[in-house]
Structure formats: structure tokens, C-alpha cells
Amino acid sequence: MARYADEVVALAAPLTDAGDLDVLLDRIGDARVVMLGEASHGTHEFYRWRAELTRRLIAEQGFSLVAVEGDWPDCDRVDRSVRCRADAPEDPYHALAAFERWPTWMWANEEVVDFCRWLRGHNAGVDPECRVGFHGLDVYSLWESLREILVWLREREPGLVPAALAAYRCFEPYREDPQEYARATRFVPTSCENEVVDLLVALRATAEGPGPADTDPDARFAARQNAEVVAGAERYYRTMVAGGRQSWNVRDRHMDETLDRLLDHYGPGSKAVVWAHNTHVGDARATDMADAGEINIGQLARQRYGADQVVLVGFGTHHGAVVAGGAWGAPTELMAVPPAMTGTLEDVLHRSAPERALFVFPRADRPDVLTDELDHRAIGVVYHPERERLGNYVPTVLGDRYDAFCWFDATQGVRPLHTGRAREPETFPSGV
């Protein structure tokens, strides 16, 4: 790997404080979407530096919203807090501490609290229509979203309550267990798809129509989005039980479509920062995911908005510690991250890059380290350090997968708000 040493040295810029991000902000320019990744869901440095960059994008370049790999209802509570709504906690800590779905530490951690407190302070100083939102892109909150829909309809659109109740009652026998529902759709020729579609059609019409004069447009949008989540979750769980990787595509297409709806909702000129795992952010076409027929939101954003309007930023580490679980629903643990395997991207950077470095990739005349395929580490919410060689690396062409890369040679775990065990049926296709 010594053959890459000079190339790494030439590309790397030390990353010591937020001012060192200037070159990346120049690269971002007037892009509409910036996606910031992470090689795990439990590393302090990834969260801290995503927040540092996001603060600058909001304060200096007018970004409109932060969209994260999280559930819509949970993140909606955070959104109301950071946008200084009267019906929300003044301290975003309380909204984040209410996250219950395993793995809670993904968003219920001190690093996200620090950012959300900053965001609320920023929003307090601007007009309400200019306040920056915080939203969830993910697809898992089927029952939570159904309950949110019922509450909203009873207050605002009672005529649609029967459609929501029909969907809710269809799912009721499965006791809020997605795997039980998924198995039922596989072995019995029945599903709740028709009920969900009827509900979604009704709420789309309501959300897109003029509505009562006293209806909050953000609340109407949230109700419609909860219906989209229910539809996406029903499809995701039904696909998941069939095996294969198609459920991954259902999930990432849902996240892509949610992001596009958010940008439309925020209006012309709106811009979004996305926080998600590298496996979602980095263009799938530059990895072996493409060989398996998988897509992700990084690829879909480039295709939807154009590569010049999307900047993808990966994150990586060589060794240290991470917060993860030993099994799905297991207690939160601080685990050692062993030194990266020889010959991997992380090994190459460990040998030649500064301990903390920023790489902004040239558009042309790229060196071999950006065009060769190298294995690139990916740690999920379920992690077994002793088994790293069996599946924690994604073959990657770095310069095609990302536009920039943040490197931290040694890392530490995030600081969870709570570490208790919350039992949750497994729903991630690969723990990321």
C-alpha cells in the first residue's frame, strides 16, 4: 500500500477546527443536497464533524433542513422543538430522550443534543418561515405513524377517520410485530396493502388541497408523510420476508422520495443536509452493492437532481471505540474497533494521512487511490469486532462513491442519553 502514500499526502488537508472546512464549503457551492455519511452509527467524531459542517451550511449557505436516517414521528417531535413551536419542549434534549426504538443511541445521544440546541438557538433568531427543520427519512414507524394519523384526523379531518381505522384494524392482529405481519403475507394470500393505499390516497388529496384556513400546513404535511411511511413500511416488511436484498431498495427509495417531498414542501431554492450511514450516502454504483442490484439515496439523489447539485461526503476511521449492540435489541455497549485490515482504504489512510484529515476530490486527473477498488469499512448497529473479516468491508472506488471524505485515525463512541435495553424485532436488512 506504500504506492498510494504520495497520493494520500497530496490530497489530505489537516482537519483541526471548523475553519478547515472552508475548502469543502467551496466545493459544495450552490449544491442543493449535501449528504454526510458515517462508517458506524455510534462514533463521536462522525457526529461531531457532521454537526460542525451542518452548522456552517445553515449559517453561511442558507440550508433549509436536516434530514436524518431516523423515524418520522420521533424526528417530528425534535423538529417542533428546534423550530421553537409552542407545543414542544424548549430543550430538544427532552424530545431526543423520548426516542424508544432500538437502537436509541443513533439519535438519542449528547452529540445530537448539542447540535439541536444550537439549531434551536439559530432558529430563535430568524423569522418562523425561515426556520431550519429536522426530519426523519426512514420507513420503520408503521404503528407509530398510524397512531399519529388517527390523532390528527380526529381533530382536523374526521371524515377520513374510517379509512385510518380500517388500516389500523387490519394491522392490529399482528401485535405491532413487523415480522409477524411479514410472515403472514407470505404464507396466507392476504395483506393490508389495499387499506393502506386507500388511506394514502385520501391523505394525499387532503394534504395537496386547500384545506381549512386554520390548518397548519406543516401539520398537514406531517399527516401526509405519516401515511407515506405506513405505505412504505407495509411494502418494506412484506418484501423483507421474501429474502434477498429488495427490501433495501424499498427503504432507500422511500428515503429518496421523502427527501424530495421535503424539498418541495420547503419551496423553491430550498436545500437539504442529509445524515445517514455511508452505505446509504455513498453512491452504490461505486461499490459491490451494484452487483447485487442495490441502490441507495446517494445514487438516487445524483440521478434525480444531477451530480453537480449533490455533494456526497464519506467518513472513516482506522481504530478506536464505537457504541453498538451484540445482537438486535441487545444492551448498548461500548466496543473496541480493531485496527483495519491490511490493504483496506482505512489501512492506506492510517499509513499516510494526518490523524484527522479532509479530502476533497478533484473532478479530473484523479490519482489511483481514488480510482482503484479498495475495501472500505462499514460498521452496523449490530457489531462483532472479532468477525470483521467476514463482512464489515465494502469494495469501493472512493472517488466515484463520494465527492469528499473525512478521516479520523482514532475514534471514540458517542455518548448515549440512555443505555437500557429496548426489545425491537429486527427490521434493518443489514444492520445499517
Secondary structure, DSSP 8 states (H G I E B T S, - for coil): -GGGHHHHHHHEEE--SGGGGHHHHHHHTT-SEEEE--SSSSBHHHHHHHHHHHHHHHHHH---EEEESS-HHHHHHHHHHHTT-TTS-SSHHHHHHT--SSSGGGTSBHHHHHHHHHHHHHHHTS-GGG--EEEE--S--HHHHHHHHHHHHHHH-GGGHHHHHHHHHHHGGGTT-HHHHHHHHHHSS--SHHHHHHHHHHHHHHHHS---TT--HHHHHHHHHHHHHHHHHHHHHHHHTT-SSHHHHHHHHHHHHHHHHHHHHH-TT--EEEE--HHHHS-GGGBTTGGGT---HHHHHHHHH-GGGEEEEEEEEEEEEEEEBSSTT---EEEEE----TTSHHHHHHHHS-SEEEEE--SSS--HHHHSEEEEE---SB--GGGGGGT-EEEEEHHHH-SEEEEEEEE-B--BS-----------SS--
